[in-house]
Amino acid sequence: MSRENPFKNIEPYKIIPKTYIQSLLKQRPRDSSKGDYGHALLVAGHQGTMGSAVIASRACFRSGVGLLTVKIPKEERFILQTSIPEAMLIFSEGVKTDYNFFNAIGIGPGIGVNPESKDVLSEILMNGKKPLLLDADALNILSKNKDLIHKIPNKTILTPHSKEFDRLFGIHDNIDERIETAFRKAKEHNTIIVLKGHETFITNGIDGFFNTTGNAGLAKAGSGDALSGIITSFLAQNYEPYTAAKISVFIHGLAADIAIEKQSMESVLITDIIEFLGEAFKQIQAPLSH
């Protein structure tokens, strides 16, 4: 299926079908180990917003990563260690972090817009050489420090919702204008932009995809944090960034669709949706019926 395309010289934007996502998912050999599925780093959470770190971390693990380290303020460590004991921790204070030790990095959920977070983001942009996702407060820091936008590494994934997008790239009157700008900015900066919303739009500046999984139950706090964790997981598992973005958005939405079979769009929480990621994987991996 295709959607009307405002650009004349590229392929029409496409709708993501289940069969396409099925073709992108890698098989997990029976004799594999945690080392085969990457080591992700999430820079997430701050005093009062540690829920963002918990949600992103849980979604990251539920999406198949082998190892996960979360960088948080030391005084908040007990929240992570009790809510997701599978994760390892490093602290914002103290020893300098070797960001290239990890297979992929996600930064932004709940980190705050403050000098300390800006310094961490700047260091990652300038020194990190691994696949990178920028979300939430990382994007808000960029919007307040536009000079940093030009330091974003190639193939980085940005996941703004409409307000974050407008803070980054200027006010837009409607979604069609944002889609046009997303395509243009992805091409200009050689990045992948995931413009979150109804029928989330994903583009690398060459082509673009609309996602049709998901429902209004995702219109709640924490949904973006979960998506950040899922994408970072796929990046750490050595999926190509554009592929990781497409798979993650589809699975995130599909888990929400499965969740409302048990809940309602009013009552469902993102923590409920994360628990249905396994069922989403099973549905995608199931043999096609004829």
Secondary structure, 3 states (H helix, E strand, C coil): CEECCCCCCCCCEEECCHHHHHHHCCCCCCCCCHHHHCEEEEECCCCCCHHHHHHHHHHHHHCCCCEEEEEECHHHHHHHHHHCCCCEEEECCCCCCCHHHCCEEEECCCCCCCHHHHHHHHHHHHHCCCCEEECCHHHHHHHHCHHHHHHCCCCCEECCCHHHHHHHHCCCCCHHHHHHHHHHHHHHHCCEEEECCCCCEEECCCCEEECCCCCHHHCCCCHHHHHHHHHHHHHHCCCCHHHHHHHHHHHHHHHHHHHCCCCCCCCCCHHHHHHCHHHHHHHHHCCCCC
